[in-house]
Amino acid sequence: MEKEINGTEIPLKTHTAEYARYGETHIEEGARKQMDIAMKLPVTVAGALMPDAHQGYGLPIGGVLATRNAIIPYGVGVDIGCRMALSIFDIPESHFYGNEAKYKRELIAHTKFGAGHGFHGREKSDHAIMDNADFNATAMLKQLKDKAYSQLGSSGGGNHFVEWGIIEFEKKDEVLGIEKGKYLALLSHSGSRGLGATLAGYYTKLAKEVCKLPQEAANLAYLDMNTEAGQEYWLAMNLAGDYASACHQVIHDKLSKAIGANVLAKVENHHNFAWKELYNGEEVIVHRKGATPAGKDVMGIIPGSMTAPGFLVRGNGEEKAINSAAHGAGRQMSRSKATKSISKDEMRKVLADHNVTLIGAGLDEAPMAYKDINRVMEAQKDLVHIVARFMPKIVRMAADGSRED
């Protein structure tokens, strides 16, 4: 790997390597330009751009990048280990519609949202993740443990949600053992809260200090996996991913108990993470920033918006896509543009038209701010196949439009 020498800048490759693009006609130019730059990094092996892609920091959201022995903090993202979790219950659709007030009440009682928000005293939940020895691995992780404990089982701001909905299986799924039909399901989307955000900021700054790249690539600064900093970030990233999973487990366990339901199946997946995987017979670090793992028969969840369907899928293991798929519909409007151009009346109407109850959320999360999920799914039909379709019914999000920074 090329390294900084005496503070000199590491040059990029002169040509952008070819990479697969899915649904390209609906991907903004800024995201394509960011991916082009990422493909010029000296450590890049391969890349792919998913159909929900839009501009972010460093690697675009919806970008997948395989590197050789290097980890890019902004290739993982600020919300390390952000993930989806789906629980399918032994409760028919009819029971939900006959008891909507109860489900709304329990959703409010057992979830908490917003940047910086958490639990205190006896409100706190217990989970084995808080006994993980990796919290003692570095001084920073030690400092963050109390904050992580207080936020365990809570959700962040922005596009994070917990929602009740109806999932439909058009035929029996032999692997999950679920018969054809419609069932109540709980879907959640959030990540590693303040823990992940703090780690991302710290290691991005460190990477920029040791890996001097040209200005246009500065946010793609990477850490050599053979260095202490690279190994520290890898350990911290994996801990944050396990913590994000624990947060979802706490939420799902609380709500399962509250409604007295049996879980028929549970599926979850990260989409802001990096994995060691084989690509063309070589071990690489695969960064999926807002992309769903879609290896052969790997299950994942791809949500739409609060009024659009989400999809339970299985991966097809498409190597050109680096075994990946979209992580959602993807934004077609920035948060500021959505807030300025969408009215509260328009928001209320679209929710009413789709029979969706919303608790919280700002205009920046209005359904109109997102791409058409059906078009996204059509663009990636070679990457995944659909197992079941989920329709949101009662959605809870942060009321203040906050984001975990």
Backbone hydrogen bonds, N-H to C=O, Kabsch-Sander energy under -0.5 kcal/mol:
donor,donor_aa,acceptor,acceptor_aa,energy
4,E,210,V,-0.6
6,N,4,E,-0.5
8,T,5,I,-2.1
10,I,212,K,-3.6
13,K,40,K,-3.3
17,A,15,H,-0.6
17,A,39,M,-0.5
20,A,47,G,-1.0
20,A,320,K,-0.5
22,Y,49,L,-2.2
26,H,23,G,-1.9
27,I,24,E,-1.9
28,E,53,A,-0.6
31,A,28,E,-0.6
32,R,28,E,-1.6
33,K,29,E,-2.6
34,Q,30,G,-2.0
35,M,31,A,-2.1
36,D,32,R,-2.4
37,I,33,K,-2.1
38,A,34,Q,-2.1
39,M,35,M,-1.8
40,K,37,I,-1.7
41,L,38,A,-1.2
44,T,41,L,-1.5
45,V,66,A,-3.4
46,A,66,A,-1.4
48,A,64,V,-2.0
49,L,20,A,-2.4
50,M,62,G,-3.0
53,A,50,M,-1.8
54,H,61,I,-2.1
58,G,56,G,-0.5
59,L,57,Y,-0.8
59,L,74,Y,-0.7
61,I,54,H,-1.7
62,G,289,K,-3.7
63,G,60,P,-1.8
63,G,289,K,-1.0
64,V,48,A,-2.6
65,L,287,H,-2.1
66,A,46,A,-3.0
67,T,65,L,-0.5
67,T,285,I,-2.3
68,R,43,V,-2.6
69,N,67,T,-0.8
71,I,223,L,-2.3
75,G,72,I,-1.7
76,V,72,I,-1.0
76,V,73,P,-0.8
77,G,73,P,-2.3
80,I,78,V,-1.4
81,G,272,N,-3.2
82,C,79,D,-1.9
83,R,190,S,-2.4
84,M,269,N,-2.4
85,A,188,S,-1.9
86,L,267,V,-3.0
87,S,186,L,-2.4
88,I,265,A,-2.7
89,F,184,L,-2.7
90,D,262,N,-1.8
91,I,89,F,-0.8
93,E,182,K,-0.9
95,H,92,P,-0.7
96,F,92,P,-1.2
97,Y,93,E,-1.9
98,G,94,S,-1.3
99,N,95,H,-0.6
99,N,96,F,-1.5
103,Y,99,N,-1.8
104,K,100,E,-2.3
105,R,101,A,-2.3
106,E,102,K,-2.4
107,L,103,Y,-1.9
108,I,104,K,-2.1
109,A,105,R,-2.2
110,H,106,E,-1.8
111,T,108,I,-0.7
114,G,155,S,-0.6
114,G,156,G,-0.7
117,H,114,G,-1.9
119,F,150,S,-3.9
123,E,120,H,-2.2
124,K,121,G,-1.4
130,M,127,H,-1.7
131,D,128,A,-2.1
132,N,129,I,-1.6
135,F,132,N,-1.8
136,N,133,A,-2.1
137,A,134,D,-1.6
142,K,138,T,-2.0
143,Q,139,A,-2.1
144,L,140,M,-1.6
145,K,141,L,-0.8
145,K,142,K,-0.7
148,A,144,L,-2.5
149,Y,145,K,-2.4
150,S,146,D,-2.2
151,Q,147,K,-1.7
152,L,148,A,-0.6
152,L,149,Y,-0.8
154,S,151,Q,-2.1
155,S,112,K,-3.0
158,G,402,S,-2.6
160,H,157,G,-1.7
161,F,189,H,-1.5
162,V,396,R,-1.8
163,E,187,L,-2.6
164,W,394,I,-2.3
165,G,185,A,-2.2
166,I,391,M,-2.1
167,I,165,G,-0.5
167,I,183,Y,-2.7
168,E,389,R,-2.9
169,F,181,G,-2.9
170,E,168,E,-0.6
173,D,178,I,-2.8
174,E,172,K,-0.7
177,G,173,D,-1.8
178,I,173,D,-1.4
181,G,169,F,-2.2
183,Y,167,I,-2.5
184,L,91,I,-2.6
185,A,165,G,-2.6
186,L,87,S,-2.5
187,L,163,E,-2.7
188,S,85,A,-2.5
189,H,161,F,-2.9
190,S,83,R,-1.5
192,S,80,I,-0.8
195,L,192,S,-0.8
196,G,192,S,-1.5
197,A,193,R,-2.0
198,T,194,G,-2.4
199,L,195,L,-2.0
200,A,196,G,-2.6
201,G,197,A,-2.0
202,Y,198,T,-2.3
203,Y,199,L,-2.6
204,T,200,A,-1.9
205,K,201,G,-1.9
206,L,202,Y,-2.0
207,A,203,Y,-2.3
208,K,204,T,-2.3
209,E,205,K,-1.3
210,V,206,L,-1.6
211,C,207,A,-2.0
213,L,211,C,-0.8
217,A,214,P,-2.3
218,A,215,Q,-1.4
220,L,217,A,-2.5
221,A,218,A,-1.3
223,L,71,I,-2.9
225,M,69,N,-2.2
227,T,224,D,-1.9
230,G,224,D,-0.6
231,Q,227,T,-2.1
232,E,228,E,-2.4
233,Y,229,A,-2.5
234,W,230,G,-2.1
235,L,231,Q,-2.2
236,A,232,E,-2.7
237,M,233,Y,-3.4
238,N,234,W,-2.1
239,L,235,L,-2.1
240,A,236,A,-2.6
241,G,237,M,-2.2
242,D,238,N,-2.2
243,Y,239,L,-2.4
244,A,240,A,-2.4
245,S,241,G,-2.0
246,A,242,D,-2.0
247,C,243,Y,-2.3
248,H,244,A,-1.7
249,Q,245,S,-2.3
250,V,246,A,-2.5
251,I,247,C,-2.0
252,H,248,H,-2.9
253,D,249,Q,-2.7
254,K,250,V,-2.4
255,L,251,I,-2.2
256,S,252,H,-2.4
257,K,253,D,-2.2
258,A,254,K,-2.2
259,I,255,L,-1.7
260,G,256,S,-0.7
260,G,257,K,-0.5
261,A,256,S,-1.9
264,L,88,I,-3.2
264,L,262,N,-0.6
265,A,88,I,-1.2
267,V,86,L,-2.2
269,N,84,M,-2.0
271,H,82,C,-2.8
272,N,82,C,-0.7
273,F,288,R,-1.5
275,W,286,V,-2.1
277,E,275,W,-0.7
277,E,284,V,-2.3
279,Y,282,E,-2.8
282,E,279,Y,-1.7
284,V,277,E,-3.2
285,I,67,T,-2.6
286,V,275,W,-3.2
286,V,284,V,-0.7
287,H,65,L,-3.2
287,H,285,I,-0.7
288,R,273,F,-2.8
288,R,286,V,-0.5
289,K,63,G,-2.1
289,K,287,H,-0.6
290,G,271,H,-3.0
290,G,288,R,-1.0
291,A,271,H,-1.3
292,T,325,A,-2.7
294,A,323,N,-3.6
297,D,315,G,-2.8
298,V,295,G,-2.4
300,G,313,V,-2.1
302,I,311,F,-2.7
304,G,308,A,-0.5
308,A,305,S,-0.7
310,G,390,F,-2.8
311,F,302,I,-2.5
312,L,388,A,-2.4
313,V,300,G,-2.8
313,V,311,F,-0.6
314,R,385,H,-2.2
315,G,298,V,-2.4
316,N,383,L,-2.8
317,G,294,A,-2.1
319,E,317,G,-0.7
321,A,318,E,-0.7
322,I,319,E,-2.0
323,N,318,E,-2.4
325,A,292,T,-1.7
327,H,290,G,-0.6
329,A,304,G,-0.7
332,Q,369,A,-2.9
333,M,369,A,-1.6
338,A,334,S,-2.5
339,T,335,R,-2.2
340,K,336,S,-1.8
341,S,337,K,-2.3
342,I,338,A,-1.9
347,M,343,S,-2.0
348,R,344,K,-2.7
349,K,345,D,-2.3
350,V,346,E,-2.1
351,L,347,M,-1.9
352,A,348,R,-2.4
353,D,349,K,-2.8
354,H,350,V,-1.1
355,N,352,A,-1.3
356,V,351,L,-2.5
357,T,393,K,-3.0
358,L,356,V,-0.5
359,I,395,V,-3.1
360,G,358,L,-0.5
361,A,398,A,-1.6
365,E,362,G,-1.8
366,A,363,L,-1.7
369,A,366,A,-2.2
370,Y,367,P,-1.8
371,K,330,G,-3.1
373,I,371,K,-0.7
375,R,372,D,-0.6
376,V,372,D,-1.9
377,M,373,I,-2.6
378,E,374,N,-2.0
379,A,375,R,-1.8
380,Q,376,V,-0.7
380,Q,377,M,-0.7
381,K,378,E,-1.2
383,L,380,Q,-1.7
384,V,380,Q,-1.6
385,H,314,R,-2.4
387,V,312,L,-3.4
388,A,312,L,-1.5
389,R,168,E,-1.9
390,F,310,G,-3.0
391,M,166,I,-2.6
393,K,164,W,-3.0
394,I,164,W,-1.8
395,V,357,T,-3.0
396,R,162,V,-2.2
397,M,359,I,-2.5
398,A,160,H,-0.5
401,G,398,A,-0.6
405,D,403,R,-1.1
